[in-house]
Amino acid sequence: MNEFIKVAEVADLQPGEGKTVMAGDRELALFNVAGKFHCIDNVCPHRDGSLGGGVLNDKVVICPLHGWRFDVTTGQSPVIPSAKVEAFEVVVTGNDVKVKI
């Protein structure tokens, strides 16, 4: 696809919050880190936990199933070097939060 798709509005997420969003048929995790939006794949590679439902601690989300951690700005785990989820480019246009798929 390689296009920007609206997944939320700015008011949908306060700083420090995350949620699961859909971009076409793809499930993603969107986060607001100090007013800047970041998006990663929603599925934790460990046991398929929903990262959008995890706890955001600064810029690291903690998977609700088994505690795996991922930096929402890069998708990289700060604990396990081989663990990574895909990160997506995000833009805000007016009130729309869009993700490049």
C-alpha positions as CSV (number, residue, x, y, z in Angstrom):
1,M,0.0,0.0,0.0
2,N,2.7,2.5,1.1
3,E,0.2,5.3,1.8
4,F,-0.9,7.2,4.9
5,I,-4.1,6.0,6.4
6,K,-6.1,7.8,9.1
7,V,-6.2,5.7,12.3
8,A,-7.3,8.1,15.0
9,E,-7.9,11.7,15.9
10,V,-5.5,13.7,18.1
11,A,-8.0,13.9,20.9
12,D,-8.4,10.0,21.0
13,L,-5.1,9.6,22.9
14,Q,-3.8,11.7,25.8
15,P,0.0,11.7,26.5
16,G,1.1,8.5,28.1
17,E,-1.8,6.5,26.5
18,G,-1.8,3.8,23.8
19,K,-4.5,1.9,22.0
20,T,-5.1,-0.6,19.2
21,V,-6.1,0.8,15.9
22,M,-6.9,-0.6,12.4
23,A,-5.1,0.6,9.2
24,G,-7.0,-1.3,6.5
25,D,-6.9,-4.9,7.6
26,R,-3.7,-4.4,9.7
27,E,-3.9,-4.2,13.5
28,L,-1.5,-1.6,14.9
29,A,-0.7,-0.1,18.3
30,L,-0.7,3.7,18.5
31,F,0.9,5.6,21.3
32,N,1.1,9.3,22.5
33,V,4.5,9.9,24.0
34,A,4.6,13.5,25.4
35,G,2.4,14.8,22.6
36,K,4.1,12.9,19.8
37,F,2.4,9.9,18.2
38,H,4.2,6.6,17.4
39,C,2.9,3.4,15.9
40,I,4.2,-0.2,16.0
41,D,2.8,-3.6,15.1
42,N,0.2,-4.6,17.7
43,V,1.3,-8.2,18.1
44,C,4.0,-9.1,20.6
45,P,6.3,-11.7,19.0
46,H,6.5,-13.7,22.3
47,R,2.9,-14.9,22.7
48,D,0.8,-12.6,20.5
49,G,-0.2,-10.2,23.2
50,S,-1.8,-6.9,22.2
51,L,0.8,-4.2,22.6
52,G,-1.9,-1.5,22.2
53,G,-3.4,-2.8,25.5
54,G,0.0,-2.6,27.3
55,V,1.2,-0.1,29.8
56,L,3.3,2.8,28.4
57,N,6.3,3.8,30.6
58,D,7.9,6.8,29.0
59,K,8.5,5.5,25.4
60,V,8.5,1.8,26.3
61,V,5.3,-0.3,26.1
62,I,5.0,-3.4,28.4
63,C,3.1,-6.3,26.9
64,P,0.1,-7.2,29.1
65,L,0.7,-11.0,28.7
66,H,4.2,-11.6,29.8
67,G,5.9,-8.3,30.3
68,W,8.0,-8.1,27.1
69,R,9.1,-4.5,26.4
70,F,9.3,-2.5,23.2
71,D,10.4,1.0,22.4
72,V,7.4,2.5,20.6
73,T,9.6,4.9,18.7
74,T,11.7,2.1,17.0
75,G,9.9,-1.2,17.7
76,Q,13.1,-2.6,19.3
77,S,13.1,-4.3,22.7
78,P,15.5,-2.6,25.1
79,V,15.9,-5.9,27.0
80,I,16.1,-8.6,24.3
81,P,18.3,-7.5,21.3
82,S,16.8,-10.0,18.9
83,A,13.2,-9.0,19.7
84,K,11.6,-6.3,17.5
85,V,8.3,-5.3,16.0
86,E,7.7,-3.2,13.0
87,A,7.5,0.5,13.5
88,F,5.5,2.8,11.2
89,E,5.8,6.5,10.2
90,V,3.2,8.7,11.7
91,V,2.0,12.2,10.7
92,V,-0.6,14.5,12.1
93,T,-2.6,16.5,9.6
94,G,-5.0,18.9,11.3
95,N,-6.8,16.6,13.8
96,D,-6.1,13.4,12.0
97,V,-3.4,10.9,13.0
98,K,-2.2,9.0,10.0
99,V,0.1,6.0,9.7
100,K,2.1,5.0,6.6
101,I,1.6,1.4,5.7
